[in-house]
Amino acid sequence: MELTAPEWAGATKPVCVDACMVPVIEALWAARIWTLNCCCGHNGEFDRAVIVDRADRKRAEEVIDRLGDGANVGAWELVWSKERG
C-alpha cells in the first residue's frame, strides 16, 4: 500500500508499506516516530519487523505493545569500519 507520510517527517513521495504493517506504521507515525523500514515477514517465514532510529527504539516498542501487534522493533546504528579522525 502507499501511505502519505506525515508533514512533520518531510517526506515528499508516498511510502510503500506491506498491507499488514499499515496499522503499525500509522501508530508509530501518530506517535511522531519515523520508520526507516518494515517487513511483513514474508508470509510467516520471518518475524514481522519495523526499523526505527536507535533513539526511538524504546518508544516504538511501547507503541507496538499498546497496539498489541507483536511486531519486532529493530534500530539502525551507524558503525564506521575505520576510526574517523
N, C-alpha and C positions, 0 to 999 in steps of 0.2 A: 504494500500500500504506500501511497505517497502522502506524507504528512507535511503540513505547513509549519515550519519552525516558529517558535515564539519570537516576537520582536526583540526581546532582550538578548536573544542569542546572536543576533546579527546575521543569520544565515539568509542568503538571497535566493536559494533554489529549494524546491521541495526535497524532502528527505525520504528515501525509500526504506521502509521498515517491514519486516515479516509481520503478517497479519496477527499472529498470535502474540506478538510483542507490543502491539499498539497500546493496550492498556497500561503496560509497564512504562513505556516511553512517555506517554501522556502524563502519568502520575509523577514521573521524575521531572519533566518539564514544568509541571504545575508547582513543584517544589523548588523551581529555579536551579535544577541540576541538569547541566548539559550532558548529553550522552555522546560518546565517541564512536561506539559501535554496539551492535547487538546481534544475537544469533538465536534462531528458533530451536536449535538442537537437531536439525536435520531429521525430523520425524522420529525423534527418540533415540537416535544413535549417540547423541551427546547431550549434556545438560544444556538447558536454555540459559543464556547469559547476557548480561549487559556490561559494557565497559564505560567507566566514567573517569574523570580526572582523579588522581590519587587523593587530593584534598577533599573530595566529595564522597569518597567510598563509604564511610560510616553512615552519613546521612542517607545515601542511596539505599543501603541495607535496611535502614529504619523505614523508609518509604515503602520498599517492597515487602517488608514484614507486615506493615499495616495493611497493605493491599492484599496480603495472603496469597501472593502469586507463586512464590518459591523459586523464582529465577535467581541464579547466582550473580554476584556482583564482582567484577574484576576492575583493576585500575592500571592505567598506563604509568610507567615510570621511565623517565629519561636516564639512561645509563650510558656514559661515554666509554668507548672501547679503549681510549687512551686518556691519561690525565691531561686536562687542559690547563694552560698557564695563563 
